[in-house]
Amino acid sequence: MADKPEKPPKRLKDANTLGGRMRRYASTTVSLGGFAAKAAVNRALGREMDMAKSASELRAALGGLKGPVMKVAQLLATVPDLLPPEFAEELATLQSSAPPMGWPFVRRRMAAELGPDWLTRFTRFDQEASAAASLGQVHRAVTKDGAEVACKLQYPDMASAVEADLGQLDLAFAIFRRAEKAIDAEDMKGEIAARLREELDYALEARHIALYRQILADKPEISVPDVIAKLSTQRLLTMGWLEGKRLLDFKGDTQDRRNAIAANMFTAWWLPFVRFGAIHGDPHLGNYTVRDDLGINLLDYGCIRTFSPSFVGGVIGLYRGLLANDRAAQVAAYETWGFKKLSNELIDTLNIWARFIYAPLLDDRVRTIADGVSPAQYGRKEAFEVHSRLKTLGPVKPPREFVFMDRAAIGLGAVFLHLGAELNFYRLFNDAMGDFSEAALAKRQRKVFAAAGVSLPA
């Protein structure tokens, strides 16, 4: 509840400072340093790395850390083929949530963003956070004009923490490179760094919300919050509150209702991609809630990835090539994305993963997304097979766009498995795709991206 305005606090410094980075380096280096040193000793003695044991040791080293490094670790675990399977399995168990900031700390942070009289701008501001994650937390509030809102408040010193933890990412990738040479992940590492830095910019997130409000304007089954600009800054994002229940609360519901939720989730993800070249790239179940009418609330826009018309054209081209069993079309799609030295063996290996992702979209019947597979294991078998083959064919350098494309696709598939959805995914996809052309997509992008203030993808 609102209380009396307090004295102006000292403004908190959230810049990417040397001191902040050094403090963060100290905490992450102590945790990762021992693991890295052991790996170096084994290498110097000519010992082969015990993958399962090393993966367990890395998870233990990271287990006590919070903040960006945990977010990066979880992200690495959800990108198929990026890590050796043993590492992906272990890192997937890590939790990225951070303890929420206490009320005195929240008051100082809010005053730093909105001024010392910030509390007078609300009739209610809940002291307890309604959600807390790796980079910030959310408080429910009511504005002076009676609007219920969600105030997303970034933790202090996050810019320094992100840069320090990204520095440690180099160490992690060096270890993985020495363990296996299946994937050349240099571009993918750059992609992760770029998206994580973007998540710190709440002004950019506000523009992404504006983009999605336009993209989904004629889809009443999907709700996108509005942004309260006068109560938002680069580190505070105030949005309209969207009421809904957790998606997992519907696991025991009827088949028809679970199918309706899943169909809305499909539309919320695939339609923005095939028509506008944008994806909601964070598959975390906490980023969606379900309305009473089974519509979907999309809650978080910190990880939006946009794509050029040619990249989306490659996705459609590969789909059509697989559907028609057209080898030339498949090769053309891989070449569009920049794959080099496409031998028949490499094409066959890449198609293992492609056919897995596309399988339900190629099958014109009502079905599950993957029969007999648990959400936690979705894609693991296929990723393991691809990774094993690439050990002899690699290193292969996947396009950086694949990081969040694959991550989101796997996350969406896990949602369908949680719901036990049975749908005709082929028809849903073809309805979303419509009469696709790169020229039409580019025209739509120019219109809606400019209106939202979002840069066109390169």
PEKAUR-V409993 format. One record per backbone hydrogen bond with DSSP energy under -1.0 kcal/mol. NH is the residue of the N-H (numbers start at 1). CO is the residue of the C=O. Records with the same first field share a line. If there is no record, write none. Layout:
# PEKAUR-V409993
NH: CO / CO
This chain:
# PEKAUR-V409993
17: 15
21: 17
22: 18
23: 19
24: 20
25: 21
26: 22
27: 23
28: 24
29: 25
30: 26
31: 27
32: 28
33: 29
36: 32
37: 33
38: 34
39: 35
40: 36
41: 37
42: 38
43: 39
44: 40
45: 41
46: 43
47: 42
51: 49
54: 50
55: 51
56: 52
57: 53
58: 54
59: 55
60: 56
61: 57
62: 58
63: 59
65: 62
71: 67
72: 68
73: 69
74: 70
75: 71
76: 72
77: 73
82: 79
88: 84
89: 85
90: 86
91: 87
92: 88
93: 90
94: 91
106: 102
107: 103
108: 104
109: 105
110: 106
111: 107
112: 108
113: 109
114: 110
115: 111
118: 115
120: 117
121: 118
122: 119
123: 142
124: 142
126: 140
130: 138
131: 138
133: 136
137: 153
138: 131
139: 151
141: 149
142: 124
143: 147
144: 121
146: 143
149: 141
150: 239
151: 139
152: 237
153: 137
154: 235
155: 135
161: 157
162: 158
163: 159
164: 160
165: 161
166: 162
167: 163
168: 164
169: 165
172: 168
173: 169
174: 170
175: 171
176: 172
177: 173
178: 174
179: 175
180: 176
184: 396
189: 185
190: 186
191: 187
192: 188
193: 189
194: 190
195: 191
196: 192
197: 193
198: 194
199: 195
200: 197
201: 198
202: 200 / 234
205: 201
206: 202
207: 203
208: 204
209: 205
210: 206
211: 207
212: 208
213: 209
214: 210
215: 211
216: 212
217: 214
219: 216
222: 219
223: 296
228: 238
229: 227
231: 228
232: 229
233: 236
237: 152
239: 150
240: 226
241: 148
245: 290
249: 246
250: 247
251: 248
253: 250
258: 254
259: 255
260: 256
261: 257
262: 258
263: 259
264: 260
265: 261
266: 262
267: 263
268: 264
269: 265
270: 266
271: 267
274: 270
275: 271
276: 272
277: 273
278: 272
279: 305
281: 303
287: 284
288: 285
289: 297
290: 245
291: 295
294: 291
296: 221
297: 289
298: 223
299: 287
305: 279
307: 277
312: 308
313: 309
314: 310
315: 311
316: 312
317: 313
318: 314
319: 315
320: 316
321: 317
322: 318
323: 319
324: 320
326: 321
330: 326
331: 327
332: 328
333: 329
334: 330
335: 331
336: 332
337: 333
338: 335
339: 334
343: 341
347: 343
348: 344
349: 345
350: 346
351: 347
354: 350
355: 351
356: 352
357: 353
358: 354
359: 355
361: 358
362: 358
365: 363
367: 423
373: 370
380: 377
383: 379
384: 380
385: 381
386: 382
387: 383
388: 384
389: 385
390: 386
392: 389
393: 389
394: 390
396: 182
402: 399
403: 400
405: 401
406: 402
407: 403
408: 404
409: 405
410: 406
411: 407
412: 408
413: 409
414: 410
415: 411
416: 412
417: 413
418: 414
419: 415
421: 416
423: 367
425: 423
428: 424
429: 425
430: 426
431: 427
432: 428
433: 429
434: 430
436: 434
441: 437
442: 438
443: 439
444: 440
445: 441
446: 442
447: 443
448: 444
449: 445
451: 447
452: 448
454: 449
